[in-house]
């Protein structure tokens, strides 16, 4: 299984970006397990930004992105998205998409995810 993240770029504070994550197989399409987005800022640890569980009907957002970011899926296309609005310089990071093959509920634990995208860089300048 491969995940391919894309959509990063350099933007100004207040701008929007949409990150996409394409799965090589029906990892996303089954809707059975958790999917998520993580980010790692320079010199900092990776943190969960959002997680979605279609089977449980749940979505998690980190406090820092609530109200600004939206996670979604298109199961028919095996795609995972992260819509990012009102971007701030603190959102600057490499963003990774991830898919679990075992955990059905939303989760922020890196160890719960079995597949990872290669990362896409988001740079927000003030």
Protein Blocks (a to p, Z undefined) as FASTA:
>chain_A
ZZddehiacddehiacddddddfblklmnomaccddddddehiacddfbdcdfknopacd
dfklgokaccdddfknopacdddehiafklgccddddddfkbmbdcfbfklpmbdcebia
ddddZZ
